[in-house]
Amino acid sequence: MANNGRANCGVLSWAILVATLFISRVDYTSSFQILSTAQALLLGAPMATSSSVVSRTSSSSPPTIDNVPAVLLSQASSRIVNGMYEPRDPASIPSGFARSCNRAGGYAPRPIWDGVTNGIAPWFENRDGCYLYYNGNEGHWCIDDMHGAGMYLASPVGSLLLPPTVGWVSLTGRRIGAPRMSFV
């Protein structure tokens, strides 16, 4: 009986969350905080941040997000993806993603990016332009090179707001040579 009550509470909480996100159209920071808190309460997942603020570091770089940890990738057999990844505003589009849309036939990247991502989880970018993002269509976190070519993927663990630190595999399914990940 207690489990049924908890399940009903979870359904109600998710309904409130969905209503808040899609009907009220709250800003990114509020959406991120609400989703992080809901996941922490309902799934026992750690909260990604206590507060997040979108800021622009320069006019040529995508906006970063304060209070979201950077990600360090290491030991990947595809060395170009190794390095520090800074969090980026989910509303901005990785330049490698835009290039891959152009190469694939000149598709407009905005509707594709908006359809692929959940619009809440930040994406991350290294200094070489490789990027890491949550692909909501596939239900995986993905690491793409600077040209938008897929390199590695992993299933979410605990939260959809931050990438998992374990479980990365190459697109061919090999764990050997997959990157190690940590938050900085």
BAFI-706849 format. One record per residue (C-alpha): x, y, z; residue in one letter; residue number from 1. Coordinates in nm, 2 decimals, decimal comma. Layout:
<rs>
(r (X Y Z) 'A' NUM)
...
</rs>
This chain:
<rs>
(r (0,00 0,00 0,00) 'M' 1)
(r (0,28 0,24 0,09) 'A' 2)
(r (0,45 0,17 -0,25) 'N' 3)
(r (0,12 0,26 -0,43) 'N' 4)
(r (0,11 0,59 -0,25) 'G' 5)
(r (0,47 0,66 -0,34) 'R' 6)
(r (0,40 0,58 -0,70) 'A' 7)
(r (0,10 0,81 -0,71) 'N' 8)
(r (0,32 1,08 -0,55) 'C' 9)
(r (0,58 1,03 -0,82) 'G' 10)
(r (0,32 1,05 -1,10) 'V' 11)
(r (0,18 1,36 -0,95) 'L' 12)
(r (0,53 1,52 -0,91) 'S' 13)
(r (0,61 1,44 -1,27) 'W' 14)
(r (0,28 1,58 -1,39) 'A' 15)
(r (0,36 1,90 -1,20) 'I' 16)
(r (0,71 1,91 -1,34) 'L' 17)
(r (0,58 1,87 -1,70) 'V' 18)
(r (0,32 2,14 -1,65) 'A' 19)
(r (0,58 2,37 -1,51) 'T' 20)
(r (0,82 2,31 -1,79) 'L' 21)
(r (0,59 2,32 -2,09) 'F' 22)
(r (0,29 2,52 -1,99) 'I' 23)
(r (0,46 2,79 -1,78) 'S' 24)
(r (0,76 2,80 -2,02) 'R' 25)
(r (1,00 2,88 -1,73) 'V' 26)
(r (1,35 2,99 -1,81) 'D' 27)
(r (1,64 2,74 -1,85) 'Y' 28)
(r (1,78 2,80 -1,49) 'T' 29)
(r (1,44 2,74 -1,33) 'S' 30)
(r (1,38 2,43 -1,55) 'S' 31)
(r (1,72 2,28 -1,46) 'F' 32)
(r (1,66 2,34 -1,09) 'Q' 33)
(r (1,31 2,19 -1,10) 'I' 34)
(r (1,42 1,89 -1,30) 'L' 35)
(r (1,72 1,83 -1,08) 'S' 36)
(r (1,52 1,85 -0,76) 'T' 37)
(r (1,25 1,63 -0,90) 'A' 38)
(r (1,50 1,36 -1,00) 'Q' 39)
(r (1,67 1,38 -0,66) 'A' 40)
(r (1,34 1,34 -0,48) 'L' 41)
(r (1,19 1,08 -0,70) 'L' 42)
(r (1,49 0,87 -0,81) 'L' 43)
(r (1,73 0,93 -0,53) 'G' 44)
(r (1,97 1,07 -0,79) 'A' 45)
(r (2,22 1,34 -0,68) 'P' 46)
(r (2,12 1,69 -0,76) 'M' 47)
(r (2,33 1,84 -1,04) 'A' 48)
(r (2,35 2,18 -0,89) 'T' 49)
(r (2,20 2,41 -0,63) 'S' 50)
(r (2,17 2,69 -0,88) 'S' 51)
(r (2,27 2,74 -1,24) 'S' 52)
(r (2,32 3,06 -1,42) 'V' 53)
(r (2,38 3,10 -1,80) 'V' 54)
(r (2,66 3,34 -1,88) 'S' 55)
(r (2,85 3,43 -2,20) 'R' 56)
(r (3,23 3,42 -2,18) 'T' 57)
(r (3,28 3,59 -2,52) 'S' 58)
(r (3,08 3,67 -2,82) 'S' 59)
(r (3,24 3,39 -3,03) 'S' 60)
(r (3,20 3,11 -2,78) 'S' 61)
(r (2,87 2,95 -2,68) 'P' 62)
(r (2,72 3,05 -2,34) 'P' 63)
(r (2,85 2,86 -2,04) 'T' 64)
(r (2,66 2,76 -1,74) 'I' 65)
(r (2,78 2,85 -1,39) 'D' 66)
(r (2,75 2,59 -1,11) 'N' 67)
(r (2,75 2,29 -1,35) 'V' 68)
(r (3,07 2,09 -1,32) 'P' 69)
(r (3,31 2,06 -1,61) 'A' 70)
(r (3,38 1,71 -1,74) 'V' 71)
(r (3,73 1,56 -1,78) 'L' 72)
(r (3,76 1,28 -2,04) 'L' 73)
(r (4,08 1,08 -2,04) 'S' 74)
(r (4,22 0,75 -2,18) 'Q' 75)
(r (4,00 0,74 -2,49) 'A' 76)
(r (4,16 0,56 -2,78) 'S' 77)
(r (4,04 0,84 -3,00) 'S' 78)
(r (4,27 1,10 -2,84) 'R' 79)
(r (4,10 1,40 -2,99) 'I' 80)
(r (3,81 1,36 -2,75) 'V' 81)
(r (4,03 1,36 -2,44) 'N' 82)
(r (4,04 1,68 -2,24) 'G' 83)
(r (3,83 1,92 -2,03) 'M' 84)
(r (3,47 1,98 -2,14) 'Y' 85)
(r (3,30 2,30 -2,03) 'E' 86)
(r (2,92 2,31 -1,98) 'P' 87)
(r (2,72 2,49 -2,25) 'R' 88)
(r (2,37 2,63 -2,26) 'D' 89)
(r (2,13 2,37 -2,42) 'P' 90)
(r (1,98 2,65 -2,64) 'A' 91)
(r (2,31 2,70 -2,82) 'S' 92)
(r (2,42 2,45 -3,09) 'I' 93)
(r (2,76 2,29 -3,12) 'P' 94)
(r (2,94 2,41 -3,43) 'S' 95)
(r (3,03 2,04 -3,51) 'G' 96)
(r (2,66 1,96 -3,50) 'F' 97)
(r (2,58 2,25 -3,74) 'A' 98)
(r (2,86 2,13 -3,98) 'R' 99)
(r (2,73 1,77 -3,98) 'S' 100)
(r (2,38 1,90 -4,07) 'C' 101)
(r (2,53 2,10 -4,35) 'N' 102)
(r (2,73 1,80 -4,48) 'R' 103)
(r (2,42 1,58 -4,46) 'A' 104)
(r (2,24 1,79 -4,72) 'G' 105)
(r (2,22 2,15 -4,59) 'G' 106)
(r (1,96 2,08 -4,32) 'Y' 107)
(r (1,88 2,36 -4,07) 'A' 108)
(r (2,05 2,26 -3,74) 'P' 109)
(r (1,81 2,44 -3,50) 'R' 110)
(r (1,50 2,21 -3,55) 'P' 111)
(r (1,72 1,90 -3,55) 'I' 112)
(r (1,91 2,00 -3,24) 'W' 113)
(r (1,58 2,09 -3,06) 'D' 114)
(r (1,43 1,76 -3,17) 'G' 115)
(r (1,74 1,56 -3,05) 'V' 116)
(r (1,81 1,72 -2,72) 'T' 117)
(r (1,58 1,76 -2,42) 'N' 118)
(r (1,64 2,13 -2,40) 'G' 119)
(r (1,73 2,11 -2,03) 'I' 120)
(r (2,04 1,91 -1,99) 'A' 121)
(r (2,36 2,12 -2,07) 'P' 122)
(r (2,60 1,99 -2,34) 'W' 123)
(r (2,97 2,01 -2,29) 'F' 124)
(r (3,25 2,11 -2,53) 'E' 125)
(r (3,63 2,08 -2,53) 'N' 126)
(r (3,88 2,33 -2,67) 'R' 127)
(r (3,90 2,13 -3,00) 'D' 128)
(r (3,53 2,15 -3,06) 'G' 129)
(r (3,44 1,79 -2,96) 'C' 130)
(r (3,12 1,79 -2,77) 'Y' 131)
(r (2,92 1,57 -2,53) 'L' 132)
(r (2,53 1,59 -2,52) 'Y' 133)
(r (2,22 1,40 -2,42) 'Y' 134)
(r (2,04 1,26 -2,72) 'N' 135)
(r (1,68 1,22 -2,61) 'G' 136)
(r (1,57 1,04 -2,92) 'N' 137)
(r (1,82 0,76 -2,86) 'E' 138)
(r (1,82 0,78 -2,48) 'G' 139)
(r (2,20 0,80 -2,46) 'H' 140)
(r (2,47 1,05 -2,38) 'W' 141)
(r (2,69 1,09 -2,69) 'C' 142)
(r (3,04 1,21 -2,75) 'I' 143)
(r (3,10 1,35 -3,11) 'D' 144)
(r (3,42 1,48 -3,26) 'D' 145)
(r (3,46 1,84 -3,38) 'M' 146)
(r (3,30 1,75 -3,72) 'H' 147)
(r (2,99 1,60 -3,56) 'G' 148)
(r (3,08 1,24 -3,61) 'A' 149)
(r (2,97 1,01 -3,33) 'G' 150)
(r (3,25 0,85 -3,13) 'M' 151)
(r (3,11 0,71 -2,80) 'Y' 152)
(r (2,79 0,67 -2,62) 'L' 153)
(r (2,65 0,57 -2,27) 'A' 154)
(r (2,32 0,52 -2,11) 'S' 155)
(r (2,22 0,77 -1,84) 'P' 156)
(r (2,29 0,67 -1,48) 'V' 157)
(r (2,09 0,83 -1,21) 'G' 158)
(r (2,02 1,16 -1,38) 'S' 159)
(r (1,95 1,30 -1,73) 'L' 160)
(r (2,11 1,63 -1,64) 'L' 161)
(r (2,47 1,52 -1,62) 'L' 162)
(r (2,65 1,26 -1,83) 'P' 163)
(r (2,74 0,93 -1,66) 'P' 164)
(r (3,09 0,87 -1,55) 'T' 165)
(r (3,08 0,50 -1,63) 'V' 166)
(r (2,94 0,28 -1,91) 'G' 167)
(r (3,09 0,45 -2,22) 'W' 168)
(r (3,14 0,24 -2,53) 'V' 169)
(r (3,24 0,31 -2,89) 'S' 170)
(r (2,97 0,32 -3,15) 'L' 171)
(r (3,08 -0,04 -3,24) 'T' 172)
(r (3,00 -0,15 -2,88) 'G' 173)
(r (3,36 -0,18 -2,76) 'R' 174)
(r (3,44 -0,09 -2,41) 'R' 175)
(r (3,82 -0,11 -2,47) 'I' 176)
(r (3,94 0,24 -2,56) 'G' 177)
(r (3,63 0,41 -2,42) 'A' 178)
(r (3,70 0,73 -2,22) 'P' 179)
(r (3,71 0,76 -1,85) 'R' 180)
(r (3,51 1,05 -1,72) 'M' 181)
(r (3,51 1,26 -1,40) 'S' 182)
(r (3,35 1,59 -1,29) 'F' 183)
(r (3,58 1,87 -1,21) 'V' 184)
</rs>
